[in-house]
Amino acid sequence: MAEVRCAVVGSPIAHSLSPAMHRAAYGLLGLDWSYGAFDVQEGELTEFVSEHREGWRGYSVTAPLKREAAALAAQRDREVEALGVANTLVAIDAGWSAVNTDVPGAINALREVGVDSLSTLRILGAGATAASVALAGLRLGARDVELRVRDERRAIRTVQTIEQLGLSVSVVPLHVDVTESVDLLVSTVPGEAIAGHEHAFVGTADAVFDVVYDPWPTGLMASAQSEGRPLVSGLDLLAHQAVLQIELMTGEAVQPDVLVTAAMEALASR
């Protein structure tokens, strides 16, 4: 029987924990599948997946390829249709099916720590992940989103996407003093971008969601833990969205804690 192959694609990719997580799932499920990692530059994904089709079951897609993944697909789920970004490609007869597991993965991770409903969101950063988290927030009842950005010009596309979802959006420079409280703070930016400001952001949020996981733990995580805030980490999100990817690719279910353990072990070995 021909080997079934899956992989994560993006750039840079060496830091990815997806291989450790997916391989752990395959081992648990007794699947003799392979899962690799390929550095694919922006604009090169369509050619890459067309050349890597025979024997390939699916791809996890990370930055900066999520918009291209959505565009190349023959079939798109409702999250991809709404956002124009996909983090998963699954082989189908017509080509590729694009799915966004970041949105339901974020919802499941938030619910796991007791965050079942929201009204206000503050998101640091304005990339594809920020758009996915905004949609997750909407599904939990959010109506208002504040985007904290380093470059307002680069945020325009994400602002438009979030507004099209029906959310009210305000855009604020990243380090303007924080005064208003929000239900949830979400960071999609590297830790060094907010170094020294962690407590100010955490102090005005009822719960914290830090998408970043390298280095581990992040300064924002440490601040949230010290102040007793409900916390979702980047590993929690990674695991919850990977559970959904694995089910899409294999038809089998695994528990997120299995994947978190595998990711922690991979981080510890670095």
C-alpha positions, 0 to 999 in steps of 0.5 A: 500500500502506498504511503499516505503523506501529510505536511505543514507548509509555510515560511519560516517553518522550522519552528513548527510544532505541527509535525510533533503533534500530528505524528503523535496522533498517528502513533496513537491511532496506529496509522503508518502515515508520514507528516513533514514540514516544507518551507513554501514562500508566499505565492508558491503554494499553488504550484507546490500542492499541484506538484505534491498531489499523488499520495498526499492527503492534506496540508496544514497551512501557516503564515504567509500562505493562508489566503493563497490556500483559500484562493486555490481551493475547489471547495471552501467551508463557511469560515473560509468563505467568510474570511478568505483564509484557510489553514487546512487543505484536504485532497478531494476528487476536484482538487483541494478542500479548504477549511479553517480550523482556527475558528472552531479550534479557538472557540473550543479552547476558550470554552475549555477555560470557561469563556463561553460568551463575549461582548468585547475583544481587544486583538493585538495584531491584524494578520490572518489569525486576528481575523479568525479570532475575531470570527470566533469571538463573533460566534461567542457573541462579541460585537466590538473589536479593538485592533491594536496594530503596529502599522495601520496601513497593513491592517486595512485588509483585516479591518475590512474582513472583520467589518464584513462579518458585522463587527464594529472595529476600531484601530488603535496604535499598539502602545497607546495607553490602555484604559477601557476594559474588555472581555478578552485580550488576544495577542497574535504578535511576538512577545518582544512587540509588547515587552514591558506592556504585558501587565497593562494589557492583562489588567484591562481584560477578563481573560487572555488568549496568547496565540504565540507559543515561542518562547515558552512561556511568553511574558503575556502568559506569565502576567495572566497567570500571576493575575489569575486570569483565565488563559488560553495559550498558543499550544491550546489553540494549536492542539484544538485546531490540529484535532480538527485537522486530524479528523478531517484528514484521517477520519479519526478523533484524538484528544487535545491533551495528547497533542499538547503533551507532544508539543511540550515535549518537542519544545523542551527538546529544543 
